[in-house]
């Protein structure tokens, strides 16, 4: 109900750019270019957590990009999901090209976007699930570009975790260790394509590493042999809208 009210209010209240605050546009052209006008890059946090997938990011988490993500996630600017999804789709496509999965996706192995889940209490407090909304927009953008893609939200938290704000890299890893699992029946969905983990933001990489561990654990016990969810160590793929500026710049020329 809260999400519906936000969508209705957006139609009647004055509109300002979610990135810079300029009036009369939900996202101005300059901020749109900051978000998805660049070339997505492979990125790595320092230190890199064990089990982190190969991650591609659309943009550094700063200035307009940071403002747009926060406006969508925390202030309910739901109309920004389309632009965020476009940025995420670019990062997914970049990773798929890097791994060769893009060619396979256009033939027999569609891309399955697996969102990293938010805590239920966070979703309830916000009145919407920002990552699932962005993932759906990204999948639609990929399909418009001829890449078969769909969202499979098969991950869930199986225990309560502490708020990550203020925690360091090792604290986040301990906080999330063993926290995620694949829902019943999720393995069969994952066996129908190439799983790509997606999130809006990567800071230390702990969430993506734990999500990859949960997928690998499901693959290890899957009775439906040969499923495409199975991945060799180090071959998991992930994509995010944004990453810390340092990680984005470090990998500019070295990878």
C-alpha positions as CSV (number, residue, x, y, z in Angstrom):
1,X,0.0,0.0,0.0
2,X,2.8,2.4,0.9
3,X,4.5,1.7,-2.5
4,X,1.2,2.4,-4.3
5,X,0.8,5.7,-2.5
6,X,4.4,6.7,-3.5
7,X,3.7,5.9,-7.2
8,X,0.4,8.0,-7.0
9,X,2.1,10.9,-5.2
10,X,4.8,11.0,-7.9
11,X,2.2,11.9,-10.4
12,X,0.9,14.9,-8.6
13,X,3.8,16.3,-6.6
14,X,6.6,18.5,-8.2
15,X,9.3,16.4,-9.8
16,X,13.0,16.9,-9.1
17,X,16.0,15.0,-10.5
18,X,16.9,12.2,-8.1
19,X,20.6,12.9,-8.8
20,X,21.1,16.6,-8.6
21,X,17.7,18.0,-7.6
22,X,17.0,20.0,-10.8
23,X,13.3,20.5,-11.2
24,X,11.0,19.1,-13.9
25,X,12.8,15.8,-14.5
26,X,12.9,12.7,-12.4
27,X,16.4,12.1,-13.7
28,X,18.2,14.7,-15.8
29,X,20.3,13.8,-18.8
30,X,23.6,14.7,-17.0
31,X,22.8,12.4,-14.1
32,X,21.6,9.7,-16.4
33,X,24.9,9.8,-18.2
34,X,26.7,9.6,-14.8
35,X,24.7,6.5,-14.0
36,X,24.9,4.5,-17.3
37,X,26.8,6.5,-19.8
38,X,30.2,5.0,-19.1
39,X,31.8,1.6,-19.8
40,X,31.1,-1.0,-17.1
41,X,34.3,-2.4,-15.5
42,X,35.4,-5.5,-13.7
43,X,36.0,-4.5,-10.1
44,X,37.4,-5.9,-6.9
45,X,37.3,-4.6,-3.3
46,X,40.4,-4.5,-1.2
47,X,40.7,-6.8,0.7
48,X,38.8,-9.2,-1.5
49,X,36.7,-11.8,0.4
50,X,37.2,-15.4,-0.3
51,X,34.7,-16.8,-2.8
52,X,33.8,-13.4,-4.4
53,X,32.4,-13.8,-7.9
54,X,33.8,-11.9,-10.9
55,X,32.0,-8.6,-10.5
56,X,31.3,-5.9,-13.1
57,X,30.0,-2.5,-12.1
58,X,28.3,0.2,-14.1
59,X,29.6,3.3,-12.2
60,X,31.4,4.5,-9.1
61,X,29.3,5.1,-6.0
62,X,29.6,8.9,-5.7
63,X,27.8,12.2,-6.5
64,X,24.7,11.7,-8.7
65,X,25.0,7.9,-8.7
66,X,24.9,7.8,-4.9
67,X,22.0,10.2,-4.8
68,X,19.9,8.3,-7.3
69,X,20.5,4.9,-5.5
70,X,19.5,6.5,-2.1
71,X,16.5,8.2,-3.6
72,X,15.2,5.0,-5.0
73,X,16.0,2.8,-2.0
74,X,15.4,5.0,1.0
75,X,13.0,7.8,-0.3
76,X,10.8,5.6,-2.5
77,X,11.5,7.3,-5.8
78,X,10.3,4.2,-7.6
79,X,10.4,5.8,-11.1
80,X,14.2,5.7,-10.9
81,X,14.1,1.9,-11.1
82,X,14.1,2.0,-14.9
83,X,17.4,4.0,-15.2
84,X,19.0,1.9,-12.4
85,X,17.9,-1.2,-14.3
86,X,19.5,0.1,-17.5
87,X,22.8,0.7,-15.6
88,X,22.6,-2.8,-14.1
89,X,21.8,-4.4,-17.5
90,X,25.0,-2.8,-18.8
91,X,27.1,-4.3,-16.1
92,X,25.4,-7.7,-16.6
93,X,26.0,-7.5,-20.3
94,X,29.7,-6.6,-19.8
95,X,30.2,-9.6,-17.5
96,X,28.5,-11.9,-19.9
97,X,30.7,-10.7,-22.8
98,X,33.8,-11.1,-20.6
99,X,32.9,-14.7,-19.8
100,X,31.5,-15.7,-23.1
101,X,28.0,-16.2,-21.6
102,X,26.4,-13.6,-23.8
103,X,26.8,-15.7,-26.9
104,X,25.4,-18.7,-25.1
105,X,22.5,-16.7,-23.7
106,X,21.4,-15.9,-27.2
107,X,21.3,-19.6,-28.1
108,X,20.5,-22.1,-25.3
109,X,21.5,-20.6,-22.0
110,X,19.4,-17.6,-20.8
111,X,20.7,-15.3,-18.1
112,X,19.1,-15.7,-14.7
113,X,19.4,-12.6,-12.6
114,X,19.5,-13.6,-8.9
115,X,19.1,-10.6,-6.6
116,X,20.9,-10.5,-3.3
117,X,18.0,-10.3,-0.8
118,X,17.5,-7.6,1.6
119,X,16.4,-8.3,5.2
120,X,12.6,-8.6,5.5
121,X,12.5,-5.9,8.1
122,X,14.3,-3.5,5.7
123,X,11.9,-4.3,2.9
124,X,8.9,-3.7,5.3
125,X,10.3,-0.4,6.5
126,X,10.9,0.9,3.0
127,X,7.6,-0.4,1.7
128,X,9.2,-1.9,-1.4
129,X,12.0,-4.3,-2.4
130,X,14.4,-2.0,-4.3
131,X,16.8,-4.7,-5.6
132,X,14.1,-6.9,-7.0
133,X,12.5,-3.8,-8.8
134,X,15.9,-2.9,-10.3
135,X,16.6,-6.5,-11.3
136,X,13.2,-6.7,-13.1
137,X,14.0,-3.5,-15.0
138,X,17.4,-4.8,-15.9
139,X,16.0,-8.1,-17.2
140,X,13.5,-6.2,-19.3
141,X,16.3,-4.0,-20.7
142,X,18.4,-7.1,-21.6
143,X,15.4,-8.7,-23.4
144,X,14.9,-5.5,-25.4
145,X,18.5,-5.9,-26.5
146,X,18.0,-9.5,-27.7
147,X,19.4,-11.2,-24.6
148,X,17.0,-13.7,-23.0
149,X,17.0,-12.9,-19.3
150,X,14.6,-13.2,-16.3
151,X,14.7,-12.7,-12.6
152,X,14.8,-15.7,-10.3
153,X,14.7,-14.4,-6.6
154,X,15.7,-17.8,-5.1
155,X,17.9,-16.5,-2.3
156,X,16.6,-15.7,1.2
157,X,18.0,-15.0,4.6
158,X,17.7,-18.0,6.9
159,X,18.8,-16.1,10.0
160,X,18.7,-12.5,11.3
161,X,21.8,-10.5,10.5
162,X,23.0,-7.2,12.1
163,X,22.8,-3.9,10.2
164,X,25.9,-3.7,8.0
165,X,26.2,0.1,8.4
166,X,29.4,0.8,10.3
167,X,30.9,-2.7,10.0
168,X,34.3,-3.3,8.5
169,X,35.1,-5.9,5.9
170,X,35.9,-8.7,8.3
171,X,33.0,-7.9,10.5
172,X,30.6,-8.0,7.5
173,X,32.0,-11.4,6.5
174,X,31.4,-12.8,10.0
175,X,27.9,-11.2,10.1
176,X,26.8,-12.8,6.8
177,X,28.6,-16.1,7.1
178,X,26.0,-18.8,6.4
179,X,23.1,-16.3,6.4
180,X,21.8,-17.0,2.9
181,X,20.2,-20.1,1.4
182,X,18.3,-21.1,-1.7
183,X,14.5,-21.6,-1.3
184,X,12.9,-25.0,-1.8
185,X,12.6,-25.6,-5.5
186,X,15.1,-22.8,-6.4
187,X,17.7,-25.3,-7.6
188,X,15.4,-26.4,-10.4
189,X,14.9,-22.8,-11.5
190,X,18.7,-22.2,-11.5
191,X,19.2,-25.3,-13.6
192,X,17.4,-23.6,-16.5
193,X,20.1,-21.0,-17.3
194,X,23.2,-19.1,-16.3
195,X,22.9,-17.5,-12.9
196,X,24.2,-14.0,-12.5
197,X,24.1,-12.5,-9.0
198,X,22.9,-8.9,-9.0
199,X,22.9,-6.1,-6.4
200,X,22.6,-2.4,-6.3
201,X,25.9,-1.7,-4.5
202,X,29.1,-3.5,-3.6
203,X,31.2,-2.2,-0.7
204,X,33.3,-5.0,0.8
205,X,31.9,-7.8,-1.3
206,X,30.8,-9.8,1.7
207,X,27.1,-10.0,0.5
208,X,28.0,-11.2,-3.0
209,X,30.6,-13.8,-1.6
210,X,27.9,-15.2,0.7
211,X,25.3,-15.3,-2.1
212,X,27.8,-17.2,-4.3
213,X,28.4,-19.6,-1.4
214,X,24.7,-20.3,-1.1
215,X,24.4,-21.0,-4.8
216,X,27.4,-23.3,-4.8
217,X,26.0,-25.2,-1.8
218,X,22.7,-25.7,-3.7
219,X,24.6,-27.0,-6.8
220,X,26.5,-29.4,-4.6
221,X,23.3,-31.2,-3.5
222,X,21.3,-30.8,-6.7
223,X,19.8,-34.1,-7.9
224,X,19.1,-32.8,-11.4
225,X,22.6,-33.3,-12.9
226,X,24.1,-31.1,-15.4
227,X,22.2,-27.9,-14.4
228,X,23.7,-24.7,-15.6
229,X,23.7,-23.4,-12.0
230,X,26.8,-25.5,-11.5
231,X,29.9,-23.3,-11.8
232,X,33.6,-24.0,-11.5
233,X,35.4,-22.2,-8.6
234,X,36.0,-18.6,-9.6
235,X,33.6,-18.7,-12.5
236,X,30.5,-17.2,-10.7
237,X,29.4,-13.9,-12.3
238,X,27.9,-10.9,-10.5
239,X,26.9,-7.4,-11.5
240,X,26.2,-4.3,-9.5
241,X,25.0,-0.8,-10.3
242,X,27.8,0.9,-8.3
243,X,30.9,0.2,-6.4
244,X,33.3,2.4,-4.3
245,X,35.2,4.9,-6.4
246,X,38.6,3.4,-5.4
247,X,37.6,-0.1,-6.6
248,X,36.3,1.4,-9.9
249,X,39.5,3.3,-10.6
250,X,41.9,0.6,-9.4
251,X,40.6,-1.7,-12.0
252,X,40.5,0.8,-14.8
253,X,43.7,-0.3,-16.5
254,X,44.8,-3.4,-14.5
255,X,42.1,-5.8,-15.5
